Amino acid sequence: MLGIKRISLQRIMKELELSPYKIQVTQPLNEDHTQRRSEFAQLMLEKLQTGEIDVKKIWFSDEAYFTLDGHLNKQNYRYWGRERLEITVVRRIHPKKFLVWCAISSHGVFGPIFIDGTLSAAKYRKFLDEEFIPFLHGHDLVQGHWFMQDGARPHRTADVFEVLNEHLG
């Protein structure tokens, strides 16, 4: 692309003492978060060790938003420098986006599911009622199973807990 051989670029970067750094987008954690996560991990380890929970009966779920404004591939968030820099990535306040949701267990993968726009508690409840819970029942994956989700606001409503407790409680 530049007309310079790769080996020459590597030599130049080494001479300039440049190293590759990957920009990572993270959520800030305070001391309370760290403590609660540690306590939860300890509790789960105890339940697994005593056989109270069968690791083969846990569904882990997560989701990610993808915007349509060009900020999709975090693998390209790299730079070369002598030291790690604090970098700000500027984005539009309300870009067009969609959510990809998936659940995984020892039984396989459910998803990915694509949801247009922002996930609300009502959309999440409807999705659980109409897609995920029927899938679990259809494959006899309800009795004794656990469902793990993060603390995103749509996951923490009375309606969502009601449907989860009714079927997985």
C-alpha positions as CSV (number, residue, x, y, z in Angstrom):
1,M,0.0,0.0,0.0
2,L,2.8,2.4,0.9
3,G,5.3,0.7,-1.3
4,I,7.4,-0.3,1.7
5,K,8.2,-3.9,2.5
6,R,6.7,-5.3,5.7
7,I,10.1,-6.2,7.1
8,S,11.3,-2.6,6.6
9,L,8.2,-1.2,8.4
10,Q,8.9,-3.6,11.3
11,R,12.5,-2.5,11.5
12,I,11.6,1.2,11.5
13,M,9.0,0.7,14.2
14,K,11.5,-1.3,16.3
15,E,14.1,1.5,15.9
16,L,11.6,4.1,16.9
17,E,10.7,1.9,20.0
18,L,7.0,1.7,18.9
19,S,4.7,-1.0,20.2
20,P,1.2,-1.9,19.1
21,Y,-1.6,-1.0,21.5
22,K,-5.2,-2.0,21.3
23,I,-7.9,0.5,22.3
24,Q,-10.4,-1.2,24.7
25,V,-13.8,0.1,25.5
26,T,-14.8,-0.7,29.0
27,Q,-17.3,0.2,31.7
28,P,-16.0,1.9,34.8
29,L,-16.1,-0.3,37.9
30,N,-16.1,1.1,41.4
31,E,-15.0,-0.8,44.6
32,D,-18.6,-1.9,45.3
33,H,-18.8,-3.5,41.8
34,T,-15.6,-5.4,42.4
35,Q,-16.6,-6.6,45.8
36,R,-20.1,-7.7,44.6
37,R,-18.6,-9.6,41.7
38,S,-16.1,-11.3,43.9
39,E,-18.8,-12.3,46.4
40,F,-21.0,-13.7,43.6
41,A,-18.2,-15.7,42.1
42,Q,-17.4,-17.2,45.5
43,L,-21.1,-18.1,46.0
44,M,-21.3,-19.7,42.6
45,L,-18.1,-21.7,43.2
46,E,-19.5,-23.0,46.5
47,K,-22.8,-24.0,44.8
48,L,-20.9,-25.8,42.0
49,Q,-18.6,-27.6,44.5
50,T,-21.5,-28.8,46.6
51,G,-23.5,-30.0,43.6
52,E,-26.3,-27.5,44.2
53,I,-25.8,-26.3,40.7
54,D,-24.9,-28.5,37.7
55,V,-22.7,-26.4,35.4
56,K,-24.2,-28.3,32.5
57,K,-27.6,-26.8,33.3
58,I,-26.6,-23.1,33.1
59,W,-27.6,-20.9,30.2
60,F,-25.3,-17.8,29.8
61,S,-26.7,-14.9,27.8
62,D,-25.2,-11.7,26.6
63,E,-25.9,-9.1,24.0
64,A,-24.0,-6.4,22.1
65,Y,-25.1,-3.3,20.3
66,F,-23.7,-2.6,16.8
67,T,-24.1,0.8,15.3
68,L,-24.4,1.6,11.7
69,D,-22.1,4.6,11.7
70,G,-18.8,2.7,11.1
71,H,-17.8,1.9,14.7
72,L,-18.2,-1.9,14.4
73,N,-14.8,-3.5,14.3
74,K,-12.9,-3.0,17.5
75,Q,-10.0,-5.1,16.0
76,N,-9.1,-2.0,14.0
77,Y,-8.8,0.1,17.2
78,R,-5.0,-0.1,17.3
79,Y,-2.2,2.4,17.2
80,W,1.6,2.2,17.4
81,G,3.4,4.4,19.9
82,R,6.0,4.5,22.7
83,E,3.4,4.5,25.4
84,R,-0.3,3.8,25.9
85,L,-2.4,6.9,25.3
86,E,-5.8,7.8,26.6
87,I,-7.8,8.0,23.4
88,T,-11.3,9.4,23.0
89,V,-13.5,8.0,20.2
90,V,-16.1,10.5,19.1
91,R,-19.5,9.1,18.1
92,R,-22.9,10.4,17.3
93,I,-25.2,10.6,20.3
94,H,-28.0,8.5,18.9
95,P,-26.6,6.4,16.0
96,K,-28.8,3.8,14.3
97,K,-28.1,0.6,16.0
98,F,-29.2,-3.0,16.5
99,L,-28.7,-5.5,19.2
100,V,-27.5,-9.1,18.9
101,W,-28.4,-11.4,21.7
102,C,-27.3,-15.0,22.2
103,A,-27.4,-17.7,24.9
104,I,-25.0,-20.6,25.3
105,S,-25.0,-23.7,27.5
106,S,-23.6,-27.2,27.3
107,H,-26.7,-28.0,25.2
108,G,-25.7,-25.6,22.5
109,V,-26.3,-22.1,21.3
110,F,-29.6,-20.2,21.1
111,G,-29.3,-17.3,18.6
112,P,-28.1,-15.1,17.5
113,I,-31.2,-13.0,17.7
114,F,-31.3,-9.5,16.1
115,I,-33.3,-6.7,17.7
116,D,-33.7,-3.4,15.9
117,G,-33.0,-0.3,18.1
118,T,-32.8,-0.2,21.8
119,L,-33.8,-3.1,24.0
120,S,-36.6,-2.1,26.3
121,A,-38.0,-4.3,29.2
122,A,-41.2,-4.8,27.2
123,K,-39.2,-6.0,24.1
124,Y,-37.1,-8.3,26.3
125,R,-40.1,-9.8,28.1
126,K,-41.8,-10.4,24.7
127,F,-38.7,-12.1,23.3
128,L,-38.4,-14.3,26.4
129,D,-42.1,-15.2,26.3
130,E,-42.3,-15.8,22.5
131,E,-38.9,-17.2,21.6
132,F,-36.5,-18.2,24.3
133,I,-38.8,-19.8,26.9
134,P,-40.7,-21.9,24.2
135,F,-37.3,-23.0,22.9
136,L,-36.3,-24.2,26.4
137,H,-39.6,-26.0,26.9
138,G,-39.5,-27.6,23.4
139,H,-36.1,-29.1,24.2
140,D,-36.9,-30.1,27.8
141,L,-34.3,-27.6,29.1
142,V,-36.3,-26.0,31.9
143,Q,-36.3,-28.2,35.0
144,G,-33.3,-27.6,37.2
145,H,-31.7,-25.1,34.7
146,W,-30.3,-21.7,35.6
147,F,-30.4,-18.6,33.4
148,M,-27.5,-16.1,33.7
149,Q,-27.9,-12.5,32.4
150,D,-26.1,-9.3,33.1
151,G,-27.6,-6.4,35.1
152,A,-28.7,-4.4,32.1
153,R,-31.8,-2.3,33.0
154,P,-34.2,-4.3,30.7
155,H,-33.2,-7.5,32.5
156,R,-34.0,-6.2,35.9
157,T,-37.8,-5.5,35.8
158,A,-40.5,-7.2,37.7
159,D,-42.1,-8.4,34.5
160,V,-38.8,-10.1,33.3
161,F,-38.2,-11.7,36.7
162,E,-41.8,-12.9,36.7
163,V,-41.5,-14.8,33.4
164,L,-38.1,-16.2,34.4
165,N,-39.2,-17.3,37.8
166,E,-42.4,-18.8,36.4
167,H,-40.4,-21.1,34.0
168,L,-37.0,-21.4,35.6
169,G,-37.7,-20.4,39.2
